[in-house]
Amino acid sequence: MPQVPCTPALTTALLLAGPALVYFLPDDSTVLVALQFALALVCVLGGAAALRKRRCCWPRSR
């Protein structure tokens, strides 16, 4: 598996993209609501995973 660089901007973008997708995608049908849910879940979990690996994002304080 390739190593993906972890940056604060990537983490923040992923965490904000999930709710933004739900807000901006139309919810006219069940398929679109399911798509909103799936995309938001992937974005939020990806942002949380990147935040969990924060030792590569921000230096640890001593």
Number of C-alpha atoms within 10 A of each C-alpha: 3 4 5 7 9 18 16 14 10 16 22 15 15 22 22 15 17 22 17 13 16 18 11 9 12 11 14 8 9 9 10 14 15 12 16 21 15 13 17 21 15 15 20 20 15 18 23 16 14 23 21 12 14 16 11 14 17 12 8 8 4 3
